[in-house]
Amino acid sequence: MLWEMIPVILFFIAFKLWGIYAATAILMVLLSGQILIKKISGLKVNPAQWVTLIVVLVLGGTTLWLQDERFIKLKPSLVYMAMGAGLLAGRAITGKSVLQRLASQKLDLPLLVWYRLEWLWAGFFFFAAAANLIVAQHYSTEIWVNFKLFGLMGATFIFALIQAIYITATLSKLEALESISPGIENKSQVKHEP
């Protein structure tokens, strides 16, 4: 998560030192560099990272070309909307949980839990997109940059922490269930009560 936060933190620092246009250019270079490093290292670049890079390059380029900061301010909202829509559309199209496909190697959860997490994350992304639009349109660029780092990143961290607590509690219940009924091989088939 820290690796993903580096461009946002450096965007914030660059804005404080040199202004929005320099910060935008630095963000474009940093995100491109992150993707390049991952590709060279043989690491997988997930769809959200590609979407973020494309949105930053298009909106950042437009911001610099037109010298209009309104475009870069749309970036968080477009990325959040794309991620929320991607979660919901992915399940609607494939009939399977997108989150489960992305994280099933690390977590073995019942399908119902994957669906709940997916709805919660999609809702959070749409909420964050709306919050960014409100701040971007009604407040100064300085307030928006502070909100982007401390508000949106802070809210994402807290939301992820809440999800981690929920997942931990679910795994504890599943372990208790398995100790009562040994032989449960596939937890994703087990019904889960909240």
Backbone as JSON, one array per atom type, in Angstrom:
{
  "sequence": "MLWEMIPVILFFIAFKLWGIYAATAILMVLLSGQILIKKISGLKVNPAQWVTLIVVLVLGGTTLWLQDERFIKLKPSLVYMAMGAGLLAGRAITGKSVLQRLASQKLDLPLLVWYRLEWLWAGFFFFAAAANLIVAQHYSTEIWVNFKLFGLMGATFIFALIQAIYITATLSKLEALESISPGIENKSQVKHEP",
  "N": [[0.84, -1.2, 0.0], [2.01, 1.19, 0.72], [3.77, 1.57, -1.4], [1.96, 2.2, -3.42], [1.09, 4.62, -2.48], [3.17, 6.4, -2.72], [3.38, 8.06, -5.16], [1.18, 9.81, -4.69], [1.88, 11.07, -2.3], [4.25, 12.34, -3.08], [3.19, 13.97, -5.07], [1.7, 15.7, -3.47], [3.79, 16.96, -2.0], [5.22, 18.13, -4.12], [3.26, 19.88, -5.06], [3.07, 21.67, -2.9], [5.6, 22.8, -3.01], [6.03, 23.7, -5.73], [3.63, 24.11, -7.08], [0.48, 23.35, -8.82], [0.79, 22.53, -11.53], [3.43, 21.63, -11.89], [3.34, 19.6, -10.0], [1.45, 17.94, -11.19], [2.8, 17.11, -13.54], [4.91, 15.72, -12.34], [3.49, 13.68, -11.05], [2.52, 12.28, -13.28], [4.92, 11.3, -14.38], [5.89, 9.75, -12.23], [3.87, 7.74, -11.86], [3.99, 6.49, -14.36], [6.6, 5.57, -14.21], [6.39, 3.77, -12.04], [4.75, 1.73, -13.15], [6.42, 0.91, -15.23], [8.66, -0.06, -13.78], [7.43, -2.22, -12.47], [6.73, -3.82, -14.7], [9.29, -4.36, -15.81], [10.38, -5.76, -13.68], [8.93, -8.02, -13.8], [6.59, -8.23, -12.44], [3.05, -8.39, -11.89], [0.84, -6.05, -13.29], [-1.98, -4.66, -12.06], [-5.46, -4.29, -13.15], [-6.59, -1.9, -12.05], [-4.37, -0.28, -11.67], [-3.55, 0.17, -14.3], [-5.79, 1.56, -15.26], [-5.67, 3.84, -13.6], [-3.19, 4.94, -14.45], [-3.74, 5.54, -17.18], [-5.86, 7.4, -16.92], [-4.55, 9.42, -15.46], [-2.53, 10.16, -17.28], [-4.06, 11.1, -19.45], [-5.8, 13.1, -18.29], [-3.91, 14.58, -16.85], [-2.17, 15.35, -18.91], [-3.96, 16.94, -20.38], [-4.48, 18.92, -18.48], [-1.94, 20.14, -18.29], [-1.53, 20.97, -20.92], [-3.7, 22.72, -21.48], [-3.39, 24.37, -19.35], [-5.15, 24.23, -17.17], [-6.39, 23.46, -14.19], [-8.65, 22.06, -13.48], [-9.01, 19.66, -14.78], [-7.14, 17.71, -13.8], [-8.11, 17.53, -11.26], [-10.35, 15.99, -11.56], [-9.4, 13.44, -11.73], [-9.2, 11.58, -9.36], [-11.96, 11.02, -8.97], [-12.78, 9.87, -11.43], [-11.15, 7.58, -11.49], [-11.99, 6.24, -9.13], [-14.72, 5.84, -9.78], [-14.44, 4.19, -12.01], [-13.27, 1.93, -10.82], [-15.26, 1.13, -8.98], [-17.4, 0.65, -10.77], [-16.18, -1.32, -12.29], [-15.96, -3.46, -10.47], [-18.69, -4.11, -10.04], [-19.66, -4.47, -12.68], [-17.99, -6.49, -13.58], [-18.81, -8.71, -12.08], [-21.47, -8.85, -12.95], [-21.14, -9.43, -15.66], [-19.5, -11.76, -15.76], [-20.57, -13.35, -13.8], [-19.19, -14.04, -11.59], [-17.33, -13.29, -8.6], [-15.32, -10.48, -8.69], [-13.45, -9.59, -6.82], [-12.92, -11.99, -5.49], [-11.64, -13.45, -7.51], [-9.36, -11.9, -7.74], [-8.14, -12.06, -5.22], [-8.28, -14.66, -4.21], [-6.16, -16.41, -3.99], [-4.9, -15.64, -1.72], [-6.83, -15.51, 0.26], [-9.37, -17.55, 1.61], [-12.55, -17.48, 1.41], [-16.1, -17.63, 2.08], [-18.42, -17.49, -0.67], [-20.55, -15.69, -0.37], [-19.45, -13.82, 1.4], [-17.42, -12.74, -0.19], [-19.07, -11.48, -2.08], [-20.36, -9.58, -0.44], [-18.17, -8.01, 0.37], [-17.43, -7.03, -2.1], [-19.67, -5.42, -2.81], [-19.53, -3.57, -0.71], [-17.0, -2.36, -1.19], [-17.44, -1.3, -3.77], [-19.49, 0.53, -3.2], [-18.07, 2.22, -1.46], [-16.15, 3.23, -3.25], [-17.77, 4.7, -5.05], [-18.84, 6.59, -3.29], [-16.46, 7.92, -2.51], [-15.73, 8.99, -4.98], [-17.81, 10.83, -5.42], [-17.42, 12.52, -3.2], [-14.9, 13.58, -3.8], [-15.51, 15.05, -6.13], [-17.21, 17.03, -5.07], [-15.5, 18.43, -3.3], [-13.5, 19.22, -5.12], [-14.91, 20.94, -6.85], [-15.99, 22.94, -5.22], [-14.14, 24.02, -3.49], [-10.88, 25.47, -2.78], [-7.85, 24.83, -4.7], [-5.75, 24.2, -3.04], [-7.05, 23.22, -0.71], [-8.29, 21.03, -1.91], [-6.04, 19.43, -2.67], [-5.01, 18.81, -0.13], [-7.21, 17.38, 0.84], [-7.24, 15.26, -0.95], [-4.9, 13.84, -0.26], [-5.01, 13.51, 2.62], [-7.75, 13.19, 3.27], [-9.05, 11.42, 1.28], [-7.12, 9.32, 1.02], [-6.8, 8.71, 3.72], [-9.43, 7.92, 4.39], [-9.66, 5.68, 2.74], [-7.71, 4.0, 3.86], [-8.76, 3.61, 6.46], [-11.21, 2.41, 5.8], [-10.28, 0.06, 4.55], [-9.05, -1.11, 6.76], [-11.28, -1.64, 8.39], [-12.53, -3.52, 6.75], [-10.59, -5.53, 6.88], [-10.8, -6.28, 9.56], [-13.38, -7.33, 9.53], [-12.99, -9.5, 7.75], [-11.12, -11.01, 9.22], [-12.69, -11.69, 11.46], [-14.6, -13.26, 10.16], [-12.99, -15.37, 9.18], [-12.2, -16.45, 11.63], [-14.66, -17.43, 12.57], [-15.14, -19.36, 10.64], [-13.0, -21.12, 11.12], [-13.73, -21.98, 13.65], [-16.1, -23.3, 13.0], [-15.08, -25.31, 11.36], [-13.63, -26.75, 13.22], [-15.67, -27.85, 14.67], [-17.07, -29.27, 12.74], [-15.22, -31.21, 11.22], [-13.43, -31.7, 8.13], [-14.45, -30.05, 6.24], [-13.78, -29.01, 3.17], [-13.84, -26.99, 1.24], [-14.14, -23.79, 1.82], [-15.46, -21.79, 0.49], [-17.88, -22.77, -0.22], [-19.38, -22.85, 2.03], [-22.12, -21.6, 3.84], [-22.39, -18.36, 5.13], [-23.15, -16.67, 7.98], [-23.81, -13.35, 9.03]],
  "CA": [[0.0, 0.0, 0.0], [2.92, 2.34, 0.75], [4.26, 1.72, -2.77], [0.91, 2.88, -4.18], [0.9, 5.97, -1.94], [4.33, 7.25, -2.99], [3.08, 9.16, -6.1], [0.25, 10.78, -4.09], [2.65, 11.84, -1.31], [5.16, 13.23, -3.81], [2.33, 14.98, -5.7], [1.41, 16.65, -2.4], [5.01, 17.73, -1.73], [5.5, 18.97, -5.31], [2.27, 20.97, -5.08], [3.45, 22.66, -1.87], [6.84, 23.48, -3.42], [6.07, 24.3, -7.06], [2.3, 24.36, -7.64], [-0.32, 22.24, -9.36], [1.24, 22.06, -12.84], [4.64, 20.82, -11.65], [2.89, 18.4, -9.29], [0.78, 17.09, -12.18], [3.85, 16.5, -14.37], [5.63, 14.75, -11.51], [2.59, 12.53, -10.87], [2.51, 11.53, -14.54], [6.21, 10.6, -14.5], [5.98, 8.74, -11.17], [2.99, 6.61, -12.15], [4.57, 5.79, -15.51], [7.79, 4.87, -13.69], [5.95, 2.62, -11.24], [4.3, 0.68, -14.06], [7.62, 0.44, -15.93], [9.42, -0.87, -12.83], [6.71, -3.49, -12.29], [6.85, -4.62, -15.92], [10.67, -4.82, -15.91], [10.59, -6.73, -12.6], [8.11, -9.21, -14.04], [5.42, -8.22, -11.56], [1.79, -8.15, -12.57], [0.21, -4.73, -13.14], [-3.41, -4.97, -12.0], [-6.28, -3.39, -13.98], [-6.77, -0.59, -11.41], [-3.16, 0.52, -11.92], [-3.6, 0.6, -15.7], [-6.82, 2.61, -15.35], [-5.12, 5.04, -12.97], [-2.17, 5.5, -15.32], [-4.37, 6.12, -18.37], [-6.59, 8.6, -16.5], [-3.57, 10.46, -15.1], [-1.87, 10.66, -18.49], [-5.02, 11.88, -20.26], [-6.22, 14.32, -17.59], [-2.71, 15.35, -16.56], [-1.75, 15.97, -20.16], [-4.92, 18.02, -20.69], [-4.23, 19.98, -17.5], [-0.71, 20.86, -18.65], [-1.69, 21.57, -22.25], [-4.63, 23.84, -21.39], [-3.12, 25.11, -18.12], [-6.44, 24.25, -16.47], [-6.28, 22.45, -13.12], [-9.91, 21.33, -13.28], [-8.93, 18.31, -15.34], [-6.45, 16.8, -12.88], [-8.97, 17.36, -10.1], [-11.32, 14.93, -11.87], [-8.72, 12.13, -11.74], [-9.64, 10.61, -8.34], [-13.35, 10.62, -9.19], [-12.86, 8.94, -12.56], [-10.54, 6.3, -11.1], [-12.89, 5.58, -8.18], [-15.92, 5.39, -10.49], [-14.04, 3.04, -12.84], [-13.06, 0.76, -9.96], [-16.57, 0.7, -8.5], [-18.13, 0.07, -11.9], [-15.49, -2.56, -12.67], [-16.37, -4.53, -9.54], [-20.09, -4.5, -10.28], [-19.81, -4.96, -14.06], [-17.29, -7.76, -13.68], [-19.68, -9.78, -11.57], [-22.65, -8.94, -13.81], [-20.76, -10.03, -16.93], [-18.96, -13.11, -15.61], [-21.3, -14.12, -12.79], [-18.26, -14.4, -10.52], [-16.82, -12.17, -7.83], [-14.04, -9.94, -9.15], [-12.53, -9.61, -5.67], [-12.52, -13.36, -5.24], [-10.65, -13.81, -8.52], [-8.12, -11.16, -7.49], [-7.51, -12.35, -3.91], [-8.56, -16.0, -3.72], [-4.9, -17.08, -3.67], [-4.49, -15.23, -0.38], [-7.94, -15.66, 1.2], [-10.39, -18.54, 1.3], [-13.76, -16.98, 2.06], [-17.35, -18.02, 1.42], [-18.82, -16.65, -1.79], [-21.38, -14.61, 0.15], [-18.56, -12.81, 1.97], [-16.81, -12.04, -1.33], [-20.08, -10.58, -2.64], [-20.54, -8.45, 0.48], [-16.98, -7.15, 0.26], [-17.51, -6.36, -3.39], [-20.67, -4.34, -2.7], [-19.01, -2.54, 0.19], [-15.95, -1.61, -1.88], [-18.05, -0.52, -4.85], [-20.15, 1.66, -2.55], [-17.04, 3.13, -0.99], [-15.55, 3.93, -4.4], [-18.72, 5.71, -5.56], [-18.89, 7.65, -2.27], [-15.21, 8.69, -2.61], [-15.8, 9.74, -6.24], [-18.7, 11.97, -5.2], [-16.77, 13.43, -2.24], [-13.85, 14.3, -4.52], [-16.13, 16.05, -7.01], [-17.72, 18.13, -4.25], [-14.36, 19.23, -2.83], [-12.82, 19.8, -6.28], [-15.7, 22.01, -7.45], [-16.44, 23.98, -4.29], [-13.07, 24.5, -2.61], [-9.64, 25.86, -3.46], [-6.95, 23.75, -5.08], [-4.99, 23.84, -1.82], [-7.91, 22.35, 0.11], [-8.47, 19.78, -2.65], [-4.82, 18.63, -2.56], [-4.99, 18.27, 1.24], [-8.29, 16.38, 0.93], [-6.82, 14.1, -1.74], [-3.93, 13.05, 0.51], [-5.42, 13.15, 3.98], [-9.15, 12.76, 3.3], [-9.32, 10.21, 0.49], [-6.21, 8.24, 1.41], [-7.15, 8.33, 5.09], [-10.69, 7.17, 4.36], [-9.38, 4.37, 2.14], [-6.99, 3.21, 4.85], [-9.7, 3.24, 7.52], [-12.17, 1.46, 5.22], [-9.57, -1.21, 4.38], [-8.87, -1.67, 8.1], [-12.58, -2.19, 8.78], [-12.71, -4.75, 5.98], [-9.66, -6.53, 7.42], [-11.4, -6.76, 10.82], [-14.52, -8.17, 9.13], [-12.45, -10.74, 7.19], [-10.53, -11.76, 10.34], [-13.8, -12.27, 12.23], [-15.18, -14.31, 9.33], [-12.07, -16.51, 9.19], [-12.28, -17.06, 12.97], [-15.91, -18.2, 12.62], [-14.96, -20.53, 9.78], [-12.13, -22.05, 11.83], [-14.54, -22.59, 14.72], [-17.02, -24.22, 12.33], [-14.31, -26.46, 10.89], [-13.26, -27.58, 14.38], [-16.88, -28.57, 15.06], [-17.39, -30.16, 11.63], [-13.99, -31.41, 10.44], [-13.61, -32.26, 6.8], [-14.91, -29.05, 5.29], [-12.64, -28.8, 2.28], [-13.93, -25.75, 0.47], [-14.86, -22.8, 2.62], [-16.29, -20.92, -0.35], [-19.21, -23.37, -0.35], [-20.05, -22.75, 3.32], [-22.94, -20.4, 4.03], [-21.85, -17.54, 6.21], [-24.09, -15.75, 8.63], [-23.08, -12.17, 9.49]],
  "C": [[0.87, 1.25, 0.0], [3.46, 2.63, -0.65], [3.26, 2.49, -3.61], [0.73, 4.33, -3.73], [2.03, 6.93, -2.31], [4.01, 8.36, -4.0], [2.16, 10.23, -5.51], [1.0, 11.67, -3.09], [3.58, 12.82, -2.03], [4.4, 14.29, -4.6], [2.03, 16.09, -4.69], [2.62, 17.56, -2.14], [5.33, 18.67, -2.89], [4.52, 20.13, -5.4], [2.67, 22.07, -4.1], [4.68, 23.46, -2.3], [6.7, 24.28, -4.72], [4.71, 24.56, -7.69], [1.7, 23.16, -8.36], [0.23, 21.7, -10.68], [2.5, 21.21, -12.72], [4.25, 19.51, -10.96], [2.21, 17.42, -10.25], [1.8, 16.38, -13.05], [4.61, 15.43, -13.59], [4.78, 13.5, -11.28], [2.57, 11.66, -12.12], [3.79, 10.7, -14.69], [6.3, 9.48, -13.46], [5.11, 7.52, -11.45], [3.5, 5.8, -13.34], [5.78, 4.97, -15.06], [7.42, 3.65, -12.86], [5.54, 1.45, -12.12], [5.51, 0.07, -14.78], [8.45, -0.47, -15.03], [8.75, -2.22, -12.61], [6.88, -4.39, -13.51], [8.27, -5.19, -16.06], [10.96, -5.9, -14.87], [9.79, -8.0, -12.79], [6.91, -9.31, -13.14], [4.17, -7.89, -12.35], [1.29, -6.74, -12.26], [-1.29, -4.98, -13.17], [-4.22, -3.94, -12.8], [-6.46, -2.0, -13.37], [-5.56, 0.3, -11.65], [-3.11, 1.01, -13.36], [-4.62, 1.73, -15.87], [-6.3, 3.92, -14.78], [-4.1, 5.72, -13.87], [-2.79, 6.2, -16.54], [-5.1, 7.42, -18.02], [-5.63, 9.73, -16.16], [-2.9, 11.02, -16.34], [-2.8, 11.53, -19.32], [-5.37, 13.19, -19.56], [-5.03, 15.21, -17.22], [-2.19, 16.07, -17.79], [-2.65, 17.13, -20.56], [-4.72, 19.2, -19.76], [-3.02, 20.82, -17.91], [-0.88, 21.59, -19.98], [-2.57, 22.81, -22.19], [-4.35, 24.77, -20.2], [-4.42, 25.32, -17.33], [-6.47, 23.1, -15.46], [-7.55, 21.65, -12.9], [-9.81, 19.89, -13.76], [-8.26, 17.33, -14.38], [-7.29, 16.57, -11.62], [-10.05, 16.29, -10.31], [-10.73, 13.53, -11.73], [-9.2, 11.19, -10.65], [-11.07, 10.12, -8.58], [-13.48, 9.62, -10.33], [-12.26, 7.58, -12.21], [-11.46, 5.55, -10.13], [-14.15, 5.06, -8.87], [-15.6, 4.17, -11.35], [-13.87, 1.79, -12.0], [-14.39, 0.24, -9.41], [-17.38, 0.03, -9.59], [-17.5, -1.24, -12.34], [-15.86, -3.72, -11.77], [-17.77, -5.03, -9.85], [-20.28, -5.08, -11.68], [-19.13, -6.31, -14.23], [-18.14, -8.92, -13.21], [-20.9, -9.96, -12.47], [-22.33, -9.67, -15.12], [-20.34, -11.49, -16.77], [-19.76, -13.98, -14.65], [-20.43, -14.54, -11.62], [-17.77, -13.13, -9.83], [-15.44, -11.74, -8.35], [-13.02, -9.98, -8.01], [-12.04, -11.02, -5.39], [-11.46, -13.8, -6.25], [-9.3, -13.13, -8.24], [-7.39, -11.64, -6.24], [-7.7, -13.76, -3.41], [-7.29, -16.79, -3.41], [-4.47, -16.79, -2.23], [-5.56, -15.49, 0.67], [-8.92, -16.71, 0.7], [-11.63, -18.16, 2.09], [-14.99, -17.53, 1.36], [-17.74, -17.01, 0.35], [-19.66, -15.46, -1.33], [-20.53, -13.47, 0.74], [-17.86, -12.03, 0.86], [-17.8, -11.04, -1.93], [-20.31, -9.38, -1.74], [-19.37, -7.48, 0.38], [-17.0, -6.36, -1.04], [-18.5, -5.19, -3.37], [-20.16, -3.21, -1.82], [-17.93, -1.69, -0.49], [-16.51, -0.76, -3.01], [-18.74, 0.71, -4.28], [-19.16, 2.69, -2.06], [-16.44, 3.92, -2.15], [-16.48, 5.0, -4.96], [-18.85, 6.88, -4.58], [-17.65, 8.54, -2.38], [-15.2, 9.53, -3.89], [-16.66, 10.99, -6.07], [-18.06, 12.99, -4.26], [-15.68, 14.24, -2.94], [-14.44, 15.38, -5.42], [-16.62, 17.27, -6.23], [-16.57, 19.04, -3.81], [-13.68, 19.93, -4.0], [-13.57, 21.0, -6.85], [-15.98, 23.17, -6.52], [-15.35, 24.56, -3.4], [-11.82, 24.8, -3.42], [-8.8, 24.63, -3.8], [-6.14, 23.28, -3.88], [-5.79, 22.9, -0.94], [-8.1, 21.01, -0.59], [-7.25, 18.87, -2.53], [-4.71, 18.02, -1.16], [-6.03, 17.17, 1.41], [-7.88, 15.11, 0.2], [-5.87, 13.22, -0.94], [-4.52, 12.58, 1.83], [-6.85, 12.61, 4.04], [-9.37, 11.45, 2.58], [-8.41, 9.06, 0.88], [-6.5, 7.76, 2.83], [-8.42, 7.5, 5.15], [-10.49, 5.78, 3.78], [-8.68, 3.46, 3.13], [-7.93, 2.72, 5.95], [-10.71, 2.21, 7.01], [-11.53, 0.09, 5.05], [-9.35, -1.89, 5.73], [-10.16, -2.31, 8.62], [-12.84, -3.5, 8.04], [-11.81, -5.87, 6.5], [-10.21, -7.12, 8.73], [-12.55, -7.71, 10.5], [-14.02, -9.52, 8.6], [-11.85, -11.62, 8.29], [-11.62, -12.43, 11.17], [-14.44, -13.41, 11.46], [-14.29, -15.55, 9.34], [-12.08, -17.22, 10.54], [-13.53, -17.92, 13.09], [-15.78, -19.48, 11.79], [-14.07, -21.58, 10.44], [-12.88, -22.75, 12.95], [-15.5, -23.62, 14.14], [-16.29, -25.47, 11.88], [-13.9, -27.35, 12.06], [-14.46, -28.38, 14.89], [-17.23, -29.63, 14.02], [-16.16, -30.36, 10.76], [-14.32, -32.01, 9.07], [-14.18, -31.26, 5.81], [-13.71, -28.66, 4.43], [-12.66, -27.44, 1.63], [-14.79, -24.75, 1.22], [-15.79, -21.93, 1.78], [-17.69, -21.49, -0.55], [-20.04, -23.24, 0.93], [-20.89, -21.48, 3.37], [-22.38, -19.66, 5.22], [-22.95, -16.63, 6.72], [-23.31, -14.57, 9.16], [-22.91, -12.17, 11.0]]
}
